Amino acid sequence: MATLLHRLGLLAARRAKTVIAAWFAALLAAAMAFIGFGGQLTDQITMPDLETTEVADRLADELPDAGGGSGTAVLRTHDGGPFTDEQQEQVAALIADLEGHDVVEEVTDPFEAQEEMASGQEELADAREELESAPAEIEEGREELEAGLAEAGMTPEELPGALEELEQSRAEIEAAAEAGAMPEAQAEAALAEIEAAEGQLTEAQEGLAELEAAEEELASGDGEAELERAERMIALTEDASMVSEDGDVAVLMIGFEVPLEQVGMEDLEAVADELTEAGIDGVDVLPSGDIAFEMPHLFSVAEAIGLMIAAIVLLVMLGTFIGAGLPLLNALVGVGIGVATAMAFSGLVDMMAMTPILGLMLGLAVGIDYALFIISRHRRQLKDGMDLRESIALANGTAGNAVVFAGATVIIALLALNVTGIQMLGLMGTVGAFCVLIAVLMATSMTPALLKLVGRRILSKKERRRVEAAAEAEERPEEKISAPMSTAKALGLAAASVAGLALLAIPTFDLRLGLPDAGSEAEDSSSHQAYVETEEAFGQGMNGPLVALADFPEALDSEAEATDYQLEIAEELAEHEHIDVVVPITLSEDYTMAAYQVVPVEGPSAESTEDLVHEFRDGNPLAGASVEDVELSAAGMTAANIDISGVIADALPLYLLLVVGLSLVLMIMVFRSILLPVIATVGFAGSLAGAIGVVVAVFQWGWGADLFGVTRPGPVMTFLPILMVGILFGLAMDYQLFTASGMREAYAHGARPRLAVRQGLHAGRAVVTAAALIMASVFAGFIFTPDPMVASIGLGLAVGVLLDAFVVRLLLVPAVLTLCGPAAWWLPKWLDRILPDVDVEGAGLERQLTS
């Protein structure tokens, strides 16, 4: 590889303009591909085979009324007063426009719902009053009826006989009239009297029948049971208001045809635009976080400041503006190619908005560092009097070889994210690995070409004059290290390093993973404002409702029986300490299951809500109740996010085992040692734990929240630890390579084991220091972005790089290796024979060219 890179360096130096033009052409092609084929990024994390997905599928198939997803938008008056009639009319017009979208099934008008609820309560109160007064009214009616009959000289029991006698008299009169025995006028008068008497008696008989029917119904209890069901339903739903008590905040409930995670981003964006552009006089319309998607900025002022700090470090180390500018140009072109190419595929695959940002972070950081490694070697060789073109080629063959190996470790670690089986993480790792690959290719081809164009101006004027005069270089030869680190100093450094890492890692034991909710987003975002308004007006749980599915032990016989059972389940659930409101939604047609909306007491990222979902998953919230045989399950975005966190947490041990195993194998091959890789890996675990501890303290505990712009503390982003493992492992191997390879080289050239550790550290510490400062600066630029997920990644990676470079690679590992003495370089002979000879720094090439 070193020889190949040496030839590549020569070719790039000879065809410098062609190579540079080719890379800029690649940048243009990537930009055009993105413009032509790029699609919409998403903020939704979807995974197959989640229990939430299974429940949602069952709801869609068996209870279609509850199968669709839902989102909310908050309406807030400017003056804090109740909504006016005119504003309510404008809200109704907005609802009609929203229901015109194909993906929207129904939008609930909060004001109509409030009126219906109030009207329903009044009707129930009237019905209850009527039911309670019914016995007295029945008794009063019977007394009046009996009194009227008594005046006629009969009892209710004599009514049928009296009607028969009247009918018989009618027949006799009609017969007499027909036979001429009775004058016609007399007959008509008699018949009229009989008809009047029949009417009175029939009316009395019907009244009596109605009274008896009312008594029977009252005795059966059917009316009472139906009224009680309605009252129980009202009691369950009265706290599920959609208009605040002060009347200044209302919630639009937007129901979709399909589950929310299946709604396309374009459709959600159209609905969000409809809401934000509503233009209701005196009213703010705030789409919630489950509808509104605000694309995080790929590059902002904070990232620019990070690059400026990196540029200052480069200027201090290299001493020239040209030298400082080359790594930056290299990184910017490379990251442009990598990110634009990756985003060109966003039209074909679902890509999270964070994916290109991760590529940008890594591409900038490693792009600058890898170019710096080659430029530093080239500058040292020029100051030693080497020919320009020869120096470029040799730097590419030696330092470039180390860059290829270092980049390969990062790429492998990132690609290994695909073994987790989580598509979203795999895609993030793949994009990050592609950006690192571009950085490696740029460093080993464009950097030599740029070095040829700038020529000896890569050195300062003073350095060039001294080289031309064959005088002493500005950087004096390093003092010969002739004594190893003392045992006492090694013990002190090791103890201090371990204690410091352990102290920073303490918060890690309280790590709680989850997905940040809208409450943690920037304060000026509509989703954050909607979250806060909902919380203040309706309680925390309204920001993260669950959809619960209850499977009955057996099918019930009637709708009334099923409704009673449904209500009993809801009432028992409402008694749970973590549940605020339970609203029955629907029953299945075969009376075997019911669906509910469950509003937790706390918000979607609260620990109690997570415990509640796990209880639905693995326990029984109805334990001890009369309906404990019911099988419960939960769905909804809150439950889905908790399920996703669990899947990713379960994948972490496998991935960590893979990365640690890979780390040991690679380092054993490179350093020809057993103990060194073990020490380096344990050190990596320490720096990782310390970095995660800092993230927990800031984003979960809220330490320094104002400094870091943390709007609201909450759980740490669920896939942050696994991303940090993949990224920091590769970077840690970079730093270990540039320190321990020098130690190994000194030991191979005959230095005593402890002395070799100090000599190698002395040779490699400058480049590691600069590289770590640059990389940490780039990562730190993302800490102050409004997106909490991006900010937590930036903080974790920045702290992880600083801890791993300055505490682990420059202090802990050298100190422990010094204490180990000869054991640090022990390797079984049989293993030494079968391991390939990995000449990472191209020492063989250097010997070949100088011999």
C-alpha positions in Angstrom: 0.0 0.0 0.0 2.8 2.4 0.8 4.4 1.9 -2.6 1.1 2.4 -4.3 0.5 5.6 -2.4 4.0 6.8 -3.2 3.2 6.4 -6.9 -0.1 8.1 -6.5 1.6 11.0 -4.8 4.0 11.3 -7.7 1.2 11.2 -10.2 -0.8 13.8 -8.3 2.3 16.1 -8.2 2.9 15.7 -12.0 -0.8 16.3 -12.9 -1.7 18.6 -10.1 -4.2 20.8 -12.0 -5.8 17.8 -13.6 -6.3 16.1 -10.2 -7.7 19.3 -8.6 -10.0 19.9 -11.6 -11.3 16.3 -11.4 -12.2 16.7 -7.7 -14.0 20.0 -8.4 -15.8 18.3 -11.3 -16.9 15.6 -8.8 -18.1 18.3 -6.5 -20.2 19.8 -9.3 -21.6 16.4 -10.3 -22.5 15.7 -6.7 -24.3 19.0 -6.4 -26.2 18.5 -9.6 -27.2 14.9 -8.6 -28.6 16.3 -5.3 -30.5 19.0 -7.1 -31.9 16.5 -9.6 -32.6 13.5 -7.5 -32.6 14.7 -3.9 -35.8 14.1 -1.9 -37.4 15.2 1.3 -35.6 14.3 4.5 -37.6 13.1 7.5 -37.5 13.3 11.3 -39.5 10.1 11.8 -37.7 7.0 12.9 -39.5 3.9 11.6 -38.6 0.2 12.2 -40.3 -3.0 11.2 -41.4 -5.6 13.7 -42.1 -3.3 16.6 -44.9 -4.2 18.9 -46.3 -0.8 18.3 -46.5 -1.5 14.6 -48.2 -4.8 15.2 -50.8 -3.1 17.4 -51.3 -0.4 14.8 -51.9 -3.0 12.1 -54.5 -4.7 14.2 -56.3 -1.5 14.9 -56.3 -0.7 11.1 -57.7 -4.2 10.3 -60.1 -4.8 13.1 -61.0 -1.3 14.4 -60.6 1.0 11.5 -62.1 3.8 13.4 -59.1 3.9 15.6 -56.5 2.7 13.1 -55.4 6.1 11.7 -52.8 8.3 13.2 -53.4 11.7 14.7 -51.6 14.9 15.2 -52.4 18.2 16.9 -52.1 21.9 16.4 -52.5 24.5 19.1 -54.5 27.6 18.7 -53.6 30.5 21.0 -55.1 34.0 21.2 -52.7 36.9 21.1 -54.4 38.8 24.0 -54.9 35.9 26.3 -58.7 36.3 26.1 -61.3 33.7 25.0 -61.8 33.1 21.3 -64.4 35.4 19.7 -67.2 34.2 17.5 -65.4 35.5 14.5 -62.2 33.7 15.4 -64.2 30.5 15.9 -65.7 30.9 12.4 -62.2 31.3 10.9 -61.1 28.2 12.7 -64.0 26.3 11.2 -63.0 27.5 7.8 -59.4 26.3 8.5 -60.8 22.9 9.5 -62.6 22.7 6.2 -59.4 23.4 4.3 -57.5 20.8 6.3 -60.1 18.2 5.6 -59.6 18.9 1.9 -56.1 17.2 2.1 -56.3 13.6 0.9 -54.3 12.2 3.9 -56.6 13.9 6.4 -59.7 11.9 7.5 -61.2 14.2 10.0 -60.4 17.3 12.0 -62.2 17.8 15.3 -63.5 21.3 15.9 -62.6 22.0 19.6 -65.4 24.5 20.1 -68.1 22.3 18.6 -66.7 19.4 20.7 -66.9 21.6 23.8 -70.4 22.6 23.1 -71.5 19.1 22.4 -70.0 17.9 25.7 -71.7 20.7 27.6 -75.0 20.0 25.8 -74.6 16.3 26.6 -74.0 17.0 30.2 -77.2 19.1 30.4 -79.2 16.4 28.6 -77.9 13.8 31.0 -78.8 15.9 34.0 -82.3 16.4 32.6 -82.7 12.7 31.9 -81.5 11.8 35.4 -84.0 14.3 36.9 -86.8 12.8 34.8 -85.8 9.3 35.8 -85.7 10.1 39.5 -89.1 11.8 39.3 -90.7 9.1 37.2 -92.2 7.0 40.1 -94.0 10.0 41.6 -95.3 11.0 38.2 -96.5 7.5 37.4 -98.3 7.3 40.8 -99.8 10.7 40.3 -101.1 9.8 36.8 -102.6 6.5 38.1 -104.4 8.4 40.9 -105.8 10.9 38.4 -107.0 8.1 36.1 -108.6 6.2 38.9 -110.3 9.3 40.2 -111.9 10.0 36.8 -113.1 6.4 36.5 -114.5 6.6 40.0 -116.6 9.6 39.0 -118.0 7.4 36.2 -118.8 4.7 38.7 -116.2 2.2 37.7 -112.7 0.9 38.5 -109.8 0.3 36.1 -110.6 -3.4 36.2 -114.1 -2.7 34.9 -112.8 -0.8 31.8 -112.7 -3.8 29.4 -116.3 -4.9 30.3 -117.7 -1.3 29.9 -116.1 -1.1 26.5 -117.7 -4.4 25.5 -121.1 -3.2 26.7 -120.8 0.0 24.7 -119.9 -2.0 21.6 -122.9 -4.3 22.1 -125.2 -1.2 22.6 -123.8 0.2 19.3 -124.7 -3.0 17.5 -128.2 -3.0 18.9 -129.0 0.6 18.0 -127.6 0.1 14.5 -129.8 -3.0 14.0 -132.9 -1.2 15.3 -132.3 1.8 13.0 -131.9 -0.5 10.0 -135.2 -2.3 11.0 -137.0 1.0 11.4 -137.7 0.3 15.0 -135.9 3.5 16.0 -136.1 6.8 14.3 -132.9 7.8 12.5 -132.3 11.0 14.4 -132.7 9.2 17.7 -130.3 6.5 16.6 -127.7 9.0 15.5 -127.9 10.8 18.8 -127.5 7.5 20.7 -124.5 6.4 18.6 -122.9 9.8 19.2 -123.2 9.4 22.9 -121.8 5.8 22.7 -118.8 7.1 20.6 -118.0 9.8 23.0 -118.2 7.3 25.9 -115.9 4.9 24.0 -113.4 7.7 23.3 -113.2 8.5 27.0 -112.9 4.9 28.1 -110.3 4.1 25.4 -108.2 7.1 26.4 -108.4 5.9 30.0 -107.4 2.4 28.9 -104.4 3.6 26.8 -103.3 5.9 29.7 -103.5 2.9 32.0 -101.4 0.8 29.6 -98.8 3.6 29.3 -98.5 3.8 33.1 -98.1 0.0 33.3 -95.4 0.1 30.6 -93.6 2.9 32.4 -93.7 0.9 35.6 -92.4 -2.2 33.9 -89.5 -0.3 32.3 -88.7 1.4 35.6 -88.8 -2.0 37.3 -86.5 -3.6 34.6 -83.8 -1.0 35.1 -83.0 -0.6 31.3 -83.4 3.1 31.4 -81.3 3.4 34.5 -78.6 1.2 33.0 -78.5 3.3 29.7 -78.3 6.5 31.7 -75.6 5.2 33.9 -73.5 4.2 30.8 -73.8 7.7 29.4 -72.9 9.2 32.8 -69.9 7.0 33.1 -68.8 8.0 29.7 -69.2 11.7 30.5 -67.2 11.2 33.7 -64.3 9.6 31.8 -64.2 12.3 29.1 -64.9 15.4 31.1 -61.2 15.9 31.7 -60.3 15.5 28.1 -61.2 19.0 27.2 -59.9 20.6 23.9 -60.4 24.2 25.1 -58.6 25.6 28.1 -60.4 26.7 31.2 -59.6 30.4 30.4 -60.8 29.8 26.8 -57.6 31.2 25.3 -56.0 28.0 24.1 -57.6 25.3 21.9 -56.3 22.1 20.3 -57.2 20.9 16.8 -57.1 17.1 16.7 -56.2 16.1 13.1 -57.0 12.5 12.2 -55.2 10.8 9.3 -56.2 8.0 7.1 -53.2 5.9 8.0 -50.8 5.7 11.0 -48.8 8.9 11.4 -45.5 7.2 10.6 -46.9 6.1 7.2 -47.9 9.6 6.2 -45.4 11.0 3.6 -43.3 14.0 4.6 -44.6 16.0 1.7 -48.2 15.5 2.9 -47.2 16.4 6.5 -45.4 19.5 5.2 -48.5 20.5 3.2 -50.7 20.1 6.3 -48.2 22.1 8.4 -48.0 24.8 5.8 -51.8 25.1 5.8 -51.7 25.6 9.5 -48.9 28.1 9.7 -50.4 30.1 6.9 -53.9 30.1 8.2 -53.8 33.9 9.1 -56.6 33.9 11.7 -56.9 37.4 13.2 -55.5 37.6 16.7 -54.6 33.8 16.8 -51.4 31.9 16.6 -51.6 28.5 14.9 -48.8 26.2 16.2 -48.4 22.8 14.6 -47.1 20.3 17.1 -43.9 18.3 16.7 -45.6 15.3 15.2 -46.7 17.4 12.2 -44.3 20.2 11.9 -40.8 19.3 10.7 -38.1 22.0 10.8 -35.1 21.0 8.8 -31.9 21.5 11.0 -29.3 23.7 9.4 -26.4 21.8 7.8 -24.1 24.8 8.4 -24.6 27.8 10.7 -22.6 30.4 12.6 -21.7 27.9 15.3 -20.1 25.5 12.8 -18.3 28.5 11.2 -16.8 29.3 14.6 -15.7 25.8 15.0 -13.9 25.9 11.7 -12.3 29.2 12.6 -10.9 27.6 15.8 -9.6 24.8 13.6 -8.0 27.3 11.3 -6.2 29.0 14.2 -4.8 25.7 15.4 -3.6 24.9 11.9 -2.0 28.4 11.6 -0.2 28.0 14.9 1.0 24.5 14.0 2.0 25.1 10.4 3.0 28.7 10.6 1.5 29.9 7.2 -1.9 30.9 5.9 -1.3 28.7 2.9 -0.5 25.7 5.1 -3.6 26.4 7.3 -5.8 26.9 4.2 -5.0 23.6 2.4 -6.5 21.2 5.0 -9.6 23.4 5.2 -10.0 23.5 1.4 -9.4 19.8 1.2 -12.1 19.1 3.9 -14.7 21.5 2.5 -14.5 20.0 -1.1 -14.5 16.5 0.3 -17.4 17.0 2.6 -19.3 18.8 -0.2 -18.9 15.8 -2.4 -19.8 13.3 0.3 -22.9 15.0 1.7 -24.3 16.1 -1.7 -23.9 12.6 -3.0 -25.5 11.1 0.0 -28.4 13.5 -0.1 -28.9 12.7 -3.8 -30.2 9.3 -2.6 -32.8 10.9 -0.2 -35.3 10.6 -3.0 -34.9 6.8 -3.1 -34.6 6.0 0.6 -36.0 7.4 3.8 -33.2 9.5 5.2 -33.3 11.2 8.6 -32.3 14.9 8.6 -29.5 14.0 11.0 -27.8 11.6 8.5 -26.2 14.3 6.3 -25.3 16.3 9.3 -23.4 13.4 10.7 -21.6 13.0 7.4 -20.8 16.7 7.5 -19.3 16.4 11.1 -17.1 13.5 10.2 -16.1 14.7 6.8 -14.9 18.0 8.1 -13.1 16.6 11.1 -11.3 13.8 9.5 -10.8 15.7 6.2 -8.8 18.4 8.0 -6.9 15.9 10.2 -5.9 13.5 7.4 -4.6 16.3 5.2 -2.7 17.7 8.2 -0.9 14.4 8.8 0.5 14.4 5.2 1.3 18.1 5.2 3.1 17.9 8.5 5.3 15.0 7.2 5.9 16.9 3.9 7.0 20.1 5.8 9.4 18.2 8.0 11.0 16.6 5.0 11.3 19.9 3.1 13.1 21.4 6.1 15.5 18.5 6.0 16.4 19.6 2.5 14.4 17.0 0.5 13.3 17.7 -3.1 9.8 19.0 -3.4 8.3 16.3 -5.6 10.2 13.5 -3.8 8.9 14.8 -0.5 5.3 14.9 -1.7 5.5 11.3 -2.9 7.3 10.1 0.3 4.8 11.9 2.6 2.0 10.3 0.7 3.6 6.9 1.0 4.3 7.1 4.7 1.9 9.5 6.4 -0.7 8.7 3.6 -0.4 5.0 4.4 -1.2 5.8 8.1 -4.1 7.9 6.9 -5.5 5.0 4.8 -5.2 2.7 7.8 -6.8 5.2 10.2 -9.6 5.9 7.7 -10.2 2.2 7.2 -10.7 1.7 11.0 -13.3 4.6 11.1 -15.0 3.3 7.9 -15.2 -0.3 9.3 -16.6 0.9 12.6 -19.2 3.0 10.9 -20.2 0.3 8.4 -20.5 -2.1 11.3 -23.6 -0.2 12.4 -25.4 -2.2 9.7 -25.0 -5.4 11.7 -27.4 -3.9 14.3 -30.2 -4.6 11.9 -31.6 -1.1 12.4 -31.9 0.5 8.9 -31.8 4.1 10.2 -28.5 3.5 12.0 -27.1 1.5 9.2 -27.8 4.3 6.7 -26.3 6.9 9.1 -23.2 4.7 9.4 -23.0 4.2 5.6 -23.2 7.9 4.9 -20.6 8.7 7.5 -18.3 6.0 6.2 -18.7 7.3 2.6 -17.8 10.8 3.8 -14.7 9.4 5.6 -13.8 7.5 2.4 -14.0 10.7 0.4 -11.8 12.4 3.0 -9.1 9.6 2.6 -9.2 9.8 -1.1 -8.9 13.5 -1.1 -6.1 13.5 1.4 -4.0 11.0 -0.7 -4.7 12.6 -4.1 -5.8 16.2 -3.9 -3.5 17.1 -1.0 -0.3 16.1 -3.0 -1.7 18.0 -5.9 -2.2 21.1 -3.8 1.2 20.8 -2.3 2.7 20.7 -5.7 0.9 23.9 -6.7 1.9 25.9 -3.6 5.5 24.5 -3.8 7.8 25.6 -1.0 5.4 28.3 0.1 4.0 25.6 2.4 7.0 26.8 4.5 7.2 30.3 5.9 9.7 32.7 4.4 12.1 32.3 7.3 11.9 28.5 7.0 12.6 28.7 3.2 15.6 31.0 3.7 17.1 28.7 6.2 16.5 25.7 4.0 18.1 27.4 1.0 21.1 28.5 3.2 21.3 25.0 4.5 21.2 26.6 8.0 19.6 25.3 11.1 15.9 24.8 10.7 13.5 27.0 12.7 12.3 23.9 14.5 15.3 22.7 16.3 16.0 18.9 16.2 14.1 17.3 19.0 16.1 16.7 22.1 17.2 13.1 22.3 15.1 11.3 24.9 17.5 9.2 26.9 15.6 8.4 30.1 12.2 6.8 30.5 9.3 8.2 32.5 9.8 7.5 36.2 7.7 4.9 37.9 6.3 7.4 40.4 5.3 9.8 37.6 3.7 6.9 35.6 1.8 5.8 38.7 0.6 9.3 39.3 -0.5 9.9 35.7 -2.3 6.6 35.6 -4.1 7.2 38.8 -5.1 10.7 38.0 -6.3 9.7 34.5 -8.4 6.8 35.9 -9.8 9.0 38.6 -10.7 11.8 36.2 -12.4 9.4 33.8 -14.2 7.6 36.6 -15.5 11.0 38.0 -16.8 12.0 34.6 -18.4 8.6 34.1 -20.5 8.7 37.3 -23.6 10.2 35.5 -23.5 7.3 33.0 -25.0 5.1 35.7 -28.1 7.2 35.5 -28.3 7.1 31.7 -31.8 7.0 30.4 -32.3 6.6 26.7 -35.1 8.0 24.7 -36.0 10.3 21.8 -36.2 14.0 22.6 -39.8 15.4 22.5 -40.8 18.8 21.2 -40.3 20.3 24.6 -36.5 20.1 24.2 -36.5 21.9 20.9 -35.6 25.6 20.4 -37.8 28.0 22.3 -38.8 29.9 19.2 -39.9 26.8 17.2 -43.6 26.3 16.7 -43.4 22.7 18.0 -41.8 23.8 21.3 -44.4 26.5 21.8 -47.2 24.1 21.0 -45.8 21.6 23.5 -45.5 24.2 26.2 -49.0 25.6 25.6 -50.5 22.2 25.6 -48.7 21.3 28.8 -49.8 24.4 30.6 -53.4 24.3 29.4 -54.2 20.6 29.5 -51.4 18.8 31.4 -48.1 17.2 30.4 -49.7 13.9 29.3 -51.6 15.6 26.5 -48.4 15.9 24.6 -47.9 12.1 24.4 -51.2 10.2 24.4 -51.2 6.4 23.9 -53.7 4.3 22.0 -54.5 1.2 24.1 -56.1 -2.0 22.7 -58.0 -4.3 25.1 -58.7 -7.9 24.1 -61.6 -9.3 26.0 -61.3 -12.9 27.5 -64.3 -13.9 25.4 -66.8 -12.4 23.0 -69.7 -10.7 24.8 -73.4 -11.3 23.9 -74.7 -7.8 23.3 -73.6 -4.2 22.7 -74.9 -3.2 26.2 -72.8 -5.9 27.9 -69.7 -5.0 25.8 -70.1 -1.3 26.5 -70.3 -2.0 30.2 -67.2 -4.1 30.1 -65.4 -1.4 28.0 -66.3 1.3 30.6 -65.2 -0.9 33.5 -61.8 -1.4 31.8 -61.5 2.4 31.3 -62.5 3.2 34.9 -59.9 0.7 36.2 -57.2 2.1 33.9 -58.0 5.6 35.0 -57.1 4.6 38.6 -53.5 3.8 37.6 -51.0 6.2 39.2 -49.4 7.1 35.8 -52.6 7.6 33.9 -54.5 10.9 33.9 -57.4 10.3 31.5 -58.8 7.3 29.6 -61.3 7.9 26.8 -63.1 4.9 25.2 -62.8 5.2 21.4 -64.7 2.2 19.8 -65.8 -1.4 20.1 -65.2 -4.2 17.7 -68.3 -5.4 15.8 -68.0 -8.9 17.4 -67.6 -7.4 20.9 -64.2 -9.0 21.5 -62.0 -5.9 21.9 -62.1 -2.2 22.6 -59.8 0.8 21.9 -59.0 3.7 24.2 -57.0 6.9 24.2 -54.8 6.9 27.3 -53.3 10.2 28.5 -50.4 9.7 30.8 -49.9 11.9 33.9 -46.5 13.1 32.6 -45.0 13.9 29.2 -43.9 11.5 26.4 -40.2 11.5 27.5 -40.9 11.1 31.3 -39.7 8.1 33.1 -43.2 7.3 34.4 -44.6 7.3 30.9 -41.9 4.9 29.8 -42.7 2.7 32.8 -46.3 2.8 31.8 -45.6 1.6 28.2 -43.4 -1.2 29.5 -46.2 -2.2 31.9 -48.5 -2.4 28.9 -45.8 -4.5 27.1 -44.6 -6.8 29.9 -47.0 -6.5 32.8 -50.6 -5.8 33.5 -51.9 -2.3 34.4 -55.2 -4.0 35.5 -53.6 -6.4 37.9 -55.9 -7.0 40.9 -58.9 -5.5 39.2 -62.1 -7.3 38.3 -61.1 -7.1 34.6 -57.5 -8.3 35.0 -58.0 -11.1 32.5 -58.1 -8.5 29.7 -55.0 -8.5 27.5 -53.7 -4.9 26.9 -51.3 -3.5 24.3 -50.3 0.0 23.4 -49.6 2.0 20.2 -49.0 5.6 19.2 -46.0 7.7 18.6 -45.0 7.8 22.2 -45.1 4.0 22.5 -43.3 3.7 19.1 -40.4 5.9 20.3 -40.1 3.9 23.5 -40.0 0.7 21.5 -37.4 2.1 19.2 -35.2 3.1 22.2 -35.5 -0.5 23.5 -34.5 -2.0 20.1 -31.4 0.2 19.8 -30.4 -0.4 23.4 -30.6 -4.1 22.8 -28.4 -3.8 19.8 -25.6 -1.9 21.6 -24.0 -4.9 23.4 -23.6 -6.8 20.1 -22.2 -3.8 18.3 -19.8 -3.0 21.2 -18.6 -6.6 21.2 -18.0 -6.4 17.5 -16.1 -3.1 17.7 -14.0 -4.2 20.7 -13.1 -7.5 19.0 -12.2 -5.6 15.8 -10.1 -3.2 17.9 -8.1 -5.9 19.5 -7.4 -7.8 16.2 -6.3 -4.7 14.3 -4.0 -3.4 17.1 -2.4 -6.8 17.7 -1.5 -6.8 14.0 -0.2 -3.3 14.0 1.6 -3.1 17.3 2.7 -6.8 17.6 1.6 -6.8 21.2 -1.1 -8.4 23.4 -1.1 -6.0 26.3 -1.1 -2.7 24.4 -4.3 -3.4 22.5 -6.0 -4.4 25.8 -4.9 -1.2 27.5 -5.9 0.9 24.6 -9.3 -0.7 24.4 -9.9 -0.3 28.1 -8.9 3.3 27.8 -11.3 3.7 24.9 -14.1 2.4 27.2 -13.1 4.9 29.8 -13.1 7.9 27.4 -16.5 6.7 26.0 -18.0 6.4 29.5 -16.7 9.8 30.5 -18.1 11.5 27.3 -21.5 9.9 27.8 -21.4 11.0 31.5 -20.9 14.6 30.4 -23.8 14.3 27.9 -26.0 12.9 30.7 -25.1 15.7 33.1 -25.9 18.4 30.5 -28.9 17.0 28.5 -30.5 14.7 31.1 -29.6 16.4 34.4 -29.6 20.0 33.0 -26.2 21.0 34.3 -25.1 24.1 32.3 -28.4 24.1 30.4 -28.2 27.8 29.8 -24.6 27.7 28.6 -25.4 24.9 26.1 -28.8 26.1 25.1 -30.7 23.1 26.5 -34.3 24.2 26.6 -35.5 21.3 28.7 -33.6 18.4 30.2 -34.7 14.9 29.2 -33.5 11.5 28.2 -30.3 11.1 26.1 -31.0 10.5 22.4 -31.5 6.8 22.1 -28.9 6.1 19.4 -26.2 8.5 20.7 -24.2 5.8 22.6 -24.1 3.5 19.7 -23.1 6.3 17.3 -20.4 7.4 19.7 -19.0 3.9 19.9 -18.7 3.7 16.2 -17.2 7.1 15.6 -15.0 7.5 18.7 -13.6 4.0 18.2 -12.2 4.8 14.8 -10.9 8.1 15.9 -9.3 6.6 19.0 -7.5 4.1 16.8 -6.2 7.1 14.8 -4.6 8.7 17.8 -3.4 5.4 19.1 -1.7 4.7 15.8 0.2 8.0 15.8 1.5 7.6 19.3 2.0 3.8 19.7 3.5 3.2 16.2 6.4 5.5 17.2 6.8 3.5 20.4 6.8 0.3 18.5 9.3 1.7 16.0 11.7 2.8 18.8 11.4 -0.6 20.5 12.1 -2.4 17.2 15.2 -0.3 16.7 16.6 -1.4 20.1 15.3 1.1 22.6 14.5 -0.3 26.1 10.8 -0.9 26.5 10.1 2.0 28.9 12.4 4.3 27.0 10.6 3.4 23.7 7.3 4.4 25.2 8.6 7.9 26.0 10.4 8.3 22.7 7.4 7.3 20.7 5.1 9.6 22.7 7.5 12.5 22.2 7.5 12.0 18.5 3.8 11.7 18.0 2.2 14.0 20.6 2.3 17.2 18.5 0.3 15.8 15.6 -2.1 14.1 18.0 -2.6 17.3 19.9 -3.3 19.4 16.8 -5.5 16.7 15.3 -7.6 16.4 18.5 -8.0 20.1 18.9 -9.1 20.5 15.3 -11.6 17.6 15.4 -13.0 18.7 18.8 -13.4 22.2 17.4 -15.4 21.0 14.4 -17.6 18.8 16.6 -18.1 21.5 19.2 -19.5 23.8 16.5 -22.6 21.6 16.4 -23.2 21.8 20.2 -25.1 25.1 19.9 -27.5 24.1 17.1 -31.2 24.3 18.0 -31.8 20.6 17.3 -31.2 18.8 20.6 -30.2 15.5 18.8 -27.5 17.2 16.8 -26.3 19.2 19.8 -26.0 16.1 22.0 -24.0 14.3 19.2 -21.7 17.4 18.9 -21.1 17.5 22.7 -20.5 13.8 23.0 -18.1 13.6 20.1 -16.2 16.7 21.1 -15.7 15.6 24.7 -15.0 12.1 23.6 -12.2 13.2 21.3 -10.6 15.4 23.9 -10.7 12.8 26.6 -9.4 10.0 24.3 -6.6 12.1 22.9 -5.4 14.0 25.9 -6.3 11.7 28.8 -6.1 8.2 27.3 -3.6 8.3 24.4 -1.2 11.0 25.8 -1.4 10.2 29.5 -3.0 6.9 30.6 -1.7 4.5 27.9 1.9 5.7 28.0 1.9 5.6 31.9 0.5 2.1 32.0 2.8 0.9 29.3 5.7 2.3 31.3 4.6 0.4 34.3 4.3 -2.8 32.3 7.8 -2.6 31.0 8.8 -5.5 28.6 5.4 -7.1 29.1 3.9 -4.3 27.0 5.5 -5.7 23.9 5.1 -9.4 24.5 3.6 -11.5 21.7 3.6 -15.3 21.5 6.0 -16.4 18.8 3.4 -18.6 17.1 1.1 -15.7 16.8 3.9 -13.4 15.6 4.6 -15.9 12.7 1.0 -16.0 11.5 0.1 -12.3 11.7 0.6 -10.2 8.6 3.3 -7.5 8.7 1.3 -4.3 8.6 3.7 -1.5 7.9 1.4 1.3 8.8 3.8 4.3 8.7 5.5 3.1 5.5 8.9 2.6 7.2 9.8 -0.1 4.7 9.2 2.2 1.8 11.3 4.9 3.5 14.2 2.4 4.0 13.8 1.3 0.4 14.0 4.8 -1.0 16.9 5.9 1.2 19.0 2.7 0.7 
